[in-house]
Amino acid sequence: MKIPRAITIDLQNGMGLEECLIKHGTNLKTLFSNVSSGYPKAKVSNEETRYIEKRGRNYYIKRKIINKTYYYGIYATLEDAQLVRDQLIVTGWKQNQVNNICEKVGVKRIPGKTEERYFEVTS
């Protein structure tokens, strides 16, 4: 289903969106659900936990690049992991900067069983 022609014409003639929706007795949710019903739904990624995996009570930051998994530490809370992840994105995912980032944002990284977790691992 397409957007009704009358709505399109009103919008093209400069009518405000809110005024146009009221005039035609609809709202954005209804309008878009009718328009997109014939199309496959796009996969929505969850930005809140992107690059973060929960294991047990802890949160791991990891990123896979061309069949290699890079680990960036273990954190006690999702909020801590998000703070570090956001800074890693800004700094270009440099593993040697994890300790500096943790210190900068005031987050304590949980030591792993082996320090190898924080470096490249082939998957």
VOPAGU-2260 file (C-alpha; in pm, 1 decimal, decimal comma):
REM VOPAGU-2260
SITE   aa  ch    i         X         Y         Z
SITE  MET   A    0       0,0       0,0       0,0
SITE  LYS   A    1     122,9     348,6     -81,2
SITE  ILE   A    2      75,2     674,5     101,7
SITE  PRO   A    3    -265,9     809,5      -4,3
SITE  ARG   A    4    -238,3    1060,6    -288,2
SITE  ALA   A    5    -440,8    1323,2     -99,0
SITE  ILE   A    6    -187,1    1322,4     187,6
SITE  THR   A    7     105,0    1345,4     -54,3
SITE  ILE   A    8     -54,9    1641,6    -236,7
SITE  ASP   A    9    -129,2    1828,5      87,5
SITE  LEU   A   10     227,7    1780,7     206,5
SITE  GLN   A   11     369,6    1891,7    -128,6
SITE  ASN   A   12     152,0    2203,7    -111,8
SITE  GLY   A   13     314,3    2303,1     215,1
SITE  MET   A   14      67,0    2174,7     471,4
SITE  GLY   A   15     234,7    2083,7     799,6
SITE  LEU   A   16     263,8    1715,0     881,4
SITE  GLU   A   17      60,3    1732,2    1201,7
SITE  GLU   A   18    -215,7    1935,0    1036,2
SITE  CYS   A   19    -223,2    1695,6     739,9
SITE  LEU   A   20    -252,7    1387,1     961,0
SITE  ILE   A   21    -537,7    1544,3    1158,7
SITE  LYS   A   22    -718,6    1647,4     838,4
SITE  HIS   A   23    -700,6    1290,4     702,9
SITE  GLY   A   24    -783,2    1127,3    1036,7
SITE  THR   A   25    -465,4     922,9    1074,1
SITE  ASN   A   26    -134,8     920,0    1261,2
SITE  LEU   A   27     221,6     827,4    1169,7
SITE  LYS   A   28     207,8     482,9    1326,5
SITE  THR   A   29    -101,6     385,2    1128,4
SITE  LEU   A   30      24,7     547,1     811,0
SITE  PHE   A   31     363,1     372,2     820,7
SITE  SER   A   32     220,2      35,5     923,8
SITE  ASN   A   33      -5,5      50,4     615,8
SITE  VAL   A   34     276,9     161,9     388,8
SITE  SER   A   35     532,2     -94,0     506,8
SITE  SER   A   36     298,2    -392,7     542,2
SITE  GLY   A   37     398,6    -521,0     199,4
SITE  TYR   A   38     772,3    -491,6     260,5
SITE  PRO   A   39     999,8    -719,1     465,1
SITE  LYS   A   40    1085,0    -571,2     801,5
SITE  ALA   A   41    1438,9    -445,6     841,1
SITE  LYS   A   42    1648,4    -613,3    1107,1
SITE  VAL   A   43    1694,0    -372,6    1394,8
SITE  SER   A   44    2022,3    -399,6    1578,5
SITE  ASN   A   45    2023,6    -337,2    1948,3
SITE  GLU   A   46    2271,1     -50,5    1986,0
SITE  GLU   A   47    2262,2     -78,2    2363,5
SITE  THR   A   48    2440,9    -414,7    2362,7
SITE  ARG   A   49    2632,0    -392,3    2036,1
SITE  TYR   A   50    2976,1    -556,8    2077,7
SITE  ILE   A   51    2882,2    -657,0    2434,5
SITE  GLU   A   52    2806,2   -1012,9    2539,7
SITE  LYS   A   53    2673,7   -1122,1    2876,1
SITE  ARG   A   54    2825,4   -1436,2    3026,1
SITE  GLY   A   55    2705,8   -1526,6    3371,1
SITE  ARG   A   56    2711,0   -1209,3    3578,7
SITE  ASN   A   57    2975,5   -1031,4    3369,2
SITE  TYR   A   58    2982,7    -843,7    3039,8
SITE  TYR   A   59    3248,9    -896,7    2772,7
SITE  ILE   A   60    3337,6    -649,8    2501,4
SITE  LYS   A   61    3439,7    -824,8    2184,2
SITE  ARG   A   62    3447,3    -744,3    1817,2
SITE  LYS   A   63    3486,4    -975,5    1520,9
SITE  ILE   A   64    3679,9    -845,2    1222,5
SITE  ILE   A   65    3743,0   -1069,7     922,5
SITE  ASN   A   66    3715,6   -1402,5    1108,4
SITE  LYS   A   67    3920,2   -1282,9    1405,4
SITE  THR   A   68    3766,1   -1206,1    1742,1
SITE  TYR   A   69    3919,3    -927,0    1946,9
SITE  TYR   A   70    3847,0    -909,7    2321,6
SITE  TYR   A   71    3847,2    -582,0    2512,8
SITE  GLY   A   72    3785,5    -690,1    2869,2
SITE  ILE   A   73    3536,8    -818,1    3121,0
SITE  TYR   A   74    3314,8    -576,4    3315,3
SITE  ALA   A   75    3083,2    -610,4    3614,0
SITE  THR   A   76    2792,8    -406,5    3474,4
SITE  LEU   A   77    2640,7    -332,5    3136,6
SITE  GLU   A   78    2687,2      40,3    3200,2
SITE  ASP   A   79    3063,1      -5,6    3256,3
SITE  ALA   A   80    3095,5    -209,6    2939,0
SITE  GLN   A   81    2898,7      52,6    2743,8
SITE  LEU   A   82    3122,9     335,6    2866,3
SITE  VAL   A   83    3437,0     149,3    2761,5
SITE  ARG   A   84    3284,4      34,4    2430,7
SITE  ASP   A   85    3183,5     388,9    2339,9
SITE  GLN   A   86    3537,4     512,7    2403,5
SITE  LEU   A   87    3682,2     222,7    2203,9
SITE  ILE   A   88    3467,6     324,8    1908,4
SITE  VAL   A   89    3600,2     681,6    1935,2
SITE  THR   A   90    3963,7     566,2    1957,3
SITE  GLY   A   91    3939,2     317,5    1671,2
SITE  TRP   A   92    3924,5      -6,3    1873,0
SITE  LYS   A   93    4287,5       0,7    1987,5
SITE  GLN   A   94    4339,4    -288,6    2229,5
SITE  ASN   A   95    4644,9    -128,9    2385,1
SITE  GLN   A   96    4425,5     161,2    2500,8
SITE  VAL   A   97    4179,5     -42,8    2710,2
SITE  ASN   A   98    4356,2      26,2    3041,4
SITE  ASN   A   99    4383,2     399,1    2963,6
SITE  ILE   A  100    4015,9     414,2    2867,6
SITE  CYS   A  101    3910,7     232,4    3186,8
SITE  GLU   A  102    4112,9     477,0    3394,2
SITE  LYS   A  103    3974,1     775,9    3203,1
SITE  VAL   A  104    3607,5     678,4    3247,9
SITE  GLY   A  105    3652,1     539,5    3599,9
SITE  VAL   A  106    3567,2     178,0    3521,4
SITE  LYS   A  107    3737,8    -124,2    3672,6
SITE  ARG   A  108    3804,0    -414,5    3438,6
SITE  ILE   A  109    3766,4    -764,8    3586,6
SITE  PRO   A  110    4083,3    -967,9    3535,9
SITE  GLY   A  111    4033,4   -1276,6    3319,7
SITE  LYS   A  112    4182,0   -1620,5    3380,1
SITE  THR   A  113    4446,7   -1537,4    3123,3
SITE  GLU   A  114    4544,4   -1203,9    2979,6
SITE  GLU   A  115    4518,8   -1362,5    2633,0
SITE  ARG   A  116    4146,8   -1279,6    2640,7
SITE  TYR   A  117    4234,1    -919,6    2568,1
SITE  PHE   A  118    4418,4    -995,5    2250,0
SITE  GLU   A  119    4340,3   -1138,7    1912,0
SITE  VAL   A  120    4187,4   -1484,9    1900,6
SITE  THR   A  121    4127,4   -1668,8    1576,1
SITE  SER   A  122    3777,1   -1810,5    1542,0
